[in-house]
Amino acid sequence: MGRINGPRGKAKVESVTDLALTLSFTWDSESPVAEHITLICGLCRPQTSRRVLREAATLGVDRMFFARTDRGEANYAGSSLWSTGEHERQVRSGVEQAFATRLPNVEFGMSLTEAIADAAGDVRIGLDNYEGIQPLHTASMTADVRLVLAVGSERGWSQQERDLLRESQYVLVGLGSRVLRTETAIIAALSVIKSRTGAWADGPTVDTRQTDTPQT
């Protein structure tokens, strides 16, 4: 069990009636682990964006920006994924899968320039199939710094966008010679980044205090 952006732990069923399920809780740490990764993703087809939302939330990021890009379709921003709140449900599903409670903030529809400005970041990395000659795992990154990962939509970056990323102090890197789907590239990149920065070792300290009063 967990509270959104709050503690997690285990619940014990105390009683079941026709009207209510009464539980008591044993909570872990009161503060969820803070992430230090912002993801910028070019607006993709809705089915791809759903996977990105869910898998990035599972792996753990603090913020996600889905930005308009030169090679992406502008009408993707009008999908029901964004207008009905479904994107929030996808994020929650990913966080629940991870047994976590912190929900990343999600924004969409801005320009890449706006996303870059809002993301800021101490370490800035852009994935690119063509000019990302440097392997991602060799890029400089350390724990406890704000890192931004930028990934293009299905068609990748335009040359103008590559120039913008470089001007904004992004290092263009690659994941090898294979061309990956956007969601696969994001999963692979976040895995490498978290392994390099030691984020996999993060976890709450255990607090075994029992609540005095069962909660319903």
Beta strands, then each sheet from edge to edge (+ up, - down):
strand 1: 9-16
strand 2: 21-27
strand 3: 37-42
strand 4: 63-68
strand 5: 105-111
strand 6: 123-127
strand 7: 134-135
strand 8: 147-151
strand 9: 171-174
sheet 1: 1+ 2-
sheet 2: 5+ 4+ 3+ 8+ 6+ 9+ 7+
end
